[in-house]
Amino acid sequence: MVRKRNYQTIRPRDYHATMKTFIIGLGNPILGDDGVGWKVAQEISRQLPVTDSQSPVEIDCAALGGLSLMERLVGCQRAILVDALETGQGPEGSVRVFPLEALPNPSAGHSTAVHDTSLTTALEMGRKMGLDLPASVTVVAVEARNVYDFSEELSPPVAAAVPIAARAVLDELKRAV
């Protein structure tokens, strides 16, 4: 189940204490293809229902990056981020999986914001401060081009990528950390 409240989840402070993996669909669901991360998170929720608070997996959606996203990862052992990326390095709707450190442009997607820092920098800073942050952050990226037009619909190539990206996330869950 994807829980939403103003693009952020409200949960008890100690909730992450039992969590192992946090899957976050990133983006803005009213900006066309930018909402693909949310659609993938919803698809994963249908395939992998999380029924109790003690589950080793949490699935959620967010529209913020950088420091705000880093704060949401405190206490997780592992994170999988799903987002639209506009790199021009592949056909629209292509799906790539890579570690956060390999993000071709640290300012791409929602791992950063204009008045914030990149998620990579935020994680580095958080670790230096002694925060319990995931050792592994994986990005599942869908190549997109229509990320600024107001629409709740995905373009056909990006919509076709949703089940492929969901399968990529589920495959990542099976991999050992």
N, C-alpha and C positions, 0 to 999 in steps of 0.2 A: 504494500500500500504506500503510495506516495503521499506524504503529509505536507500540506502547504499552508502558510500563513504569511502574507506579505513577502513571499519569496524566501522565507526562512522558516526553519523548524524550531519550535519551542520544546525543549526537553529538560528533564532534571539535570542538575549539574553533574551528578555521578553516573549519568547514563552511559557514557563512553567507557566506563570502567570494565564492562564485560564485552565490549565490541571489538571485533577483529578487523572487519572490512567495512568501509563506508563507500558506497557508490553514489556519486553525485552527478545528476544531469544538470549541466550548466547552460545558461542562455536566457533569452527573453522570449516567452511563448507568443508574444504578439508582434514579433519582428520576423515573420516568415521563417526562413531556414535557420535563423538564430535559435529557434525553439527546438531544434532536433535533439539536443541533450535531454530536454524534458520528455519528449516523446519516447526516447530510448529508455529512460528511467521508468516511465509508465509501462512500457512493454516488458521490461525486466520484472517489474512488480507483478504483472500478470503471470509470468512464467515461474517466478520464484517468490511466492507470497511469504512475507515475513510476518509471522503470526504472534510473536510475543517479544517483549522487551529484552529477553535474554538471548535472542538470536545473534549468531556471530556476524550477521550482515544487516546493515541498514541501507535503505535506498531512499534518496531524497532529491529535491531540486533546489537550485539556487541561481540567483542572477548576479551575485557579487563575486569578486575575485580578490587577489592580494591578501591584505591583512585579515579581512573579514572571513575569507575562505580558510585561511590558515587557522584562525580561531576555531572554526567548526571541525577541524581535523585533530584537535588536541584529544589525546587519549586513544586514538585509532592506531592500530598496528599497520594498517594498509589502507590505501585509498585508490579508487578508480574514478577518474573524472571523464565525463562524456561531454563533448562540446563540438560546435561547428567551428571549423577553421577555414579561413580564406587565404590559402597559400599560393594557389595557382600551380602547385606541383603535381596535381593529378586531376582526373576528370571529376566533375561535380558529382557528388554522391559516393565517391570512393572513401573507403574506411581504412584508417591506419591506426596501429597500436604501437606506442612507444613510451619509454620512461619520461617523466616530466623534464628531466635534465636534457633530453634530446629535442625538446621543443625548438623548432627551427627559429622562431622569433619569440623571445620571452614575453613580448607585448601582444602576441596573437591571442585570439579567443578571450575567454573570461578569466584567465589566470592573472590578469592585472586590470587596473582601471586608471583613468586619467589622473585622479587625485590620490593615487595609492601607489603601491609598489607591485612588482610581479610576485606571483605565488612562490617562485623559486627563491627570491630574495626574502620574502616573508618567512618561509620555512627555515632558511638559514639563520635569520635573526631569532626566530622562536627557539631553535635548537641551542643557540648560544645563550639564550635566557634560561635554558633548562626545561623547556616545555616538552611534554611527552608527545612527540609527533611521529607520524608513520615513517618507517624506514623506506617503504616502497610507495611511490605515487605513480600510477600508470595513467596515461591519457589514451582514450579511444576517441579519435577525431574523425569527423565527417567533413569532407571537402564541400564547401558551400559558397554560393555567390550572392544569394538574395537574403542578406542579413540586416538590411536597413529599411525595407518596405513594411508598412503596417499590414499585417495579415496573420491570422492564426493558422494558416495552411502552409505546409511545406511544399516546395517545388517537387515535381514528379521524381527527379533523380535522387533528391535527398529523402523523400518519403520512402522510396524503394530501399534506401540504405538503412532504415530503422531496424528491420529484423537482422540484418547483417551485423550492425553495430551491437545489437543486443546479444547476439551469439558470441561476438568477440569478448564482451564483458563476461558472459557466463564461462567462456573458455579461460579467461584470466582468473576467475574465481577458483578454477580447478588447479591452477598452477601453484606450486609450492612457493612460498615467499622466500 
